[in-house]
């Protein structure tokens, strides 16, 4: 599904990624762990095409397509979704209208008709209930006045509406209490299909207790220095990162 070779990237003139090699196959969940500033969020932003991040070397292919030649909206329409670490507020745009625009744009990209209003409302209700988002939030501006947990649930709600094939959860667990973490993780697990792949960026084992990864990578100073199975996350939880340096 996603293949990254020798990826280098800079932001604001500083090199952050220094040769990333990563292959994620259909249906695989990969956890990405590492210290602050190691390049985890930079990698996720490069994958989705954030124009602030400049790729200086390397390749990225997604289902055989050259990802670097695709615009951010083309990547999204191809099935790539990112749940942001700090979701932004969009004053004046209700969640309902925001999602209607996103679902319609996705339909146009696939050359199919947008869902009828009744079908869209039914879909939104079922997906909202999945991640336990109150109807009142759907009628409010995007993320405006939402708590941290509500913002993270809203990210998973958007994922539920768009049904991507490749998801990036960038520290979705940060700032969540135990109940909110469970709701977010269970929402992801219920939405996951056999072909769904994902990168889970986290500092902690607790999220990976709910979303079990197939592979765990450790990213330090812009490079992946170790790869292992789920047990690697437990070692990091107990010993930190110093033993890997």
Residue pairs with C-beta under 8 A, 6 or more apart in sequence:
1 24
1 25
1 26
1 28
1 62
1 63
1 165
1 166
1 197
2 22
2 23
2 24
2 47
2 60
2 61
2 62
2 67
2 166
2 197
3 22
3 23
3 24
3 59
3 60
3 61
4 20
4 21
4 22
4 23
4 58
4 59
4 60
5 21
5 58
5 59
5 60
6 19
6 20
6 21
6 57
6 58
6 59
7 17
7 19
7 20
7 21
7 22
7 43
7 46
7 55
7 57
7 58
7 59
7 60
8 15
8 17
8 18
8 19
8 20
8 55
8 56
8 57
8 58
9 15
9 16
9 17
9 42
9 43
9 46
9 53
9 54
9 55
9 56
10 16
10 53
10 54
10 56
11 42
11 52
11 53
11 54
12 52
15 56
15 222
16 39
16 42
16 53
16 222
17 39
17 42
17 43
17 46
17 222
17 223
18 39
18 221
18 222
18 223
19 57
19 58
19 222
19 223
20 39
20 43
20 58
20 219
20 222
20 223
20 224
21 224
22 30
22 217
22 224
24 30
24 166
24 197
24 199
25 197
26 195
26 197
27 194
27 195
27 196
27 197
28 197
28 214
28 215
29 197
29 198
29 200
29 211
29 212
29 213
29 214
29 215
30 197
30 198
30 199
30 200
30 213
30 214
30 215
30 216
30 217
31 199
31 200
31 201
31 202
31 208
31 213
31 215
31 216
31 217
31 230
31 233
32 40
32 43
32 199
32 200
32 201
32 202
32 217
32 219
33 40
33 201
33 202
33 203
33 216
33 217
33 218
33 219
33 233
33 236
34 40
34 218
34 219
34 220
34 241
35 220
35 241
38 219
38 220
38 221
38 222
39 219
39 221
39 222
40 170
40 201
40 219
41 85
41 170
41 171
41 201
42 53
43 199
43 219
44 82
44 168
44 170
44 199
44 201
45 52
45 53
46 53
46 55
46 60
47 60
47 67
47 75
47 80
47 82
47 168
47 199
48 72
48 75
48 76
48 80
48 82
48 168
49 67
49 70
49 71
49 72
49 75
50 72
51 72
55 68
59 66
59 68
60 66
60 67
60 68
61 67
62 70
62 75
62 78
62 80
62 166
63 78
65 78
67 75
70 78
73 105
73 109
74 109
76 106
76 162
76 164
77 105
77 106
77 109
77 110
79 164
79 165
79 166
80 164
80 165
80 166
80 168
81 158
81 159
81 162
81 164
81 166
81 167
81 168
82 167
82 168
82 170
83 152
83 155
83 156
83 158
83 159
83 167
83 168
83 169
83 170
83 172
84 155
84 170
85 170
85 171
85 172
85 174
85 201
87 143
87 151
87 152
87 154
87 155
88 142
88 143
89 141
89 142
89 143
89 144
89 146
90 98
90 141
90 142
90 143
90 144
91 141
91 144
92 141
93 141
93 142
94 138
94 139
94 140
94 141
94 142
95 137
95 138
95 139
95 140
95 141
95 142
95 154
96 124
96 138
96 139
98 142
99 124
99 158
99 161
100 120
102 158
102 161
102 162
103 114
103 115
103 120
103 123
103 161
103 162
104 114
106 162
107 113
107 114
107 115
108 114
114 120
115 123
123 161
124 138
124 161
127 157
127 160
127 161
128 135
128 138
128 157
130 157
130 160
130 187
130 190
130 191
131 153
131 156
131 157
131 160
131 183
131 184
131 187
132 153
132 183
133 150
133 153
133 154
133 157
137 146
137 150
137 154
140 146
142 154
143 150
143 151
143 154
146 154
148 175
148 176
149 175
149 176
149 177
149 180
152 172
152 175
152 176
152 180
152 184
153 180
153 183
153 184
153 187
155 172
156 172
156 184
156 187
156 188
156 191
157 187
159 167
159 188
159 191
160 187
160 191
163 191
164 196
165 193
165 195
165 196
165 197
166 196
166 197
166 198
167 188
167 196
167 197
167 198
167 199
168 198
168 199
168 201
169 188
169 198
169 199
169 200
169 201
169 202
169 211
170 201
171 201
171 202
171 203
172 184
172 200
172 202
172 207
173 181
173 184
173 185
173 202
173 204
173 206
173 207
174 203
176 184
181 206
181 207
181 210
182 210
185 207
185 210
185 211
186 210
188 198
188 211
189 210
189 211
192 198
198 211
200 207
200 208
200 211
200 213
202 208
204 237
205 233
205 234
205 236
205 237
208 216
208 230
208 233
212 230
213 230
213 233
214 229
214 230
215 227
215 228
215 229
216 227
216 228
216 229
216 230
216 232
216 233
217 224
217 226
217 227
218 224
218 225
218 226
218 227
218 232
218 236
218 241
218 244
219 225
220 241
220 244
220 245
225 244
225 245
226 232
226 244
236 244
